[in-house]
């Protein structure tokens, strides 16, 4: 993993993937391939609770609604809490 400095000295990380030579650089530079690769990486971080939903949406440059659709494609629950916690939250909402 490499670090890159941007104009405002903000550090970011770069994920490097290796592919066999029969996959051309042109194919790997394809915008859709890169976008989907980033989506996969961010969604896996989200699944492992390494980033929040808000941060995931920000990293991908999409809205929360678009993120929820993407999460469905990756089979990641939008609400990730135990049944007991969900009941408590619902009880709070109902009695307000």
Secondary structure, 3 states (H helix, E strand, C coil): CEEEECCCCCEEEECCCCCCCCCCHHHHCCHHHHHHHHHHHHHHHHHCCCCCHHHHHHHHCCCHHHHHHHHHHCCCCCCCCCHHHHHHHHHHHHCC
